[in-house]
Amino acid sequence: MSDIGLRPFSSISTLEEENHLSVCSENPSPYSNFHRVGFSRMALTDAEAPFRPRELLLEKQKLFQSIQKHTHLKGRYDKLTSVAIPLGLAIACGGMIAQGIYNMSHGIGKKE
């Protein structure tokens, strides 16, 4: 089969993207592919403070890696998302259904 000048989708690039890659390749970093998709250089070089201390994370990591069974970490909002919200929706739907049945049985809202 002859080559008709088509390139695979992953290698298609515009002139602007090629220029951006050449600028980023002057100072290679482990995040160079992030630069290509549009992240700014400043956002990647500024270090953000961690949410939790590294020592605490390593301690938790060792604990959970030593457990032989599969574990699922439960967050404090799991009860809200898996119990309270569906329960609230079910109660609201049940109330609307009951109100509709009451209205139909008493002829409320009937057009004449």
Secondary structure, 3 states (H helix, E strand, C coil): CCCCCCCCHHHCCCHHHHHHHHHHCCCCCCCHHHHHCCCCHHHHHCCCCCCCCHHHHHHHHHHHHHCCCCCCCCCCCHHHHHHHHHHHHHHHHHHHHHHHHHHHHHCCCCCC
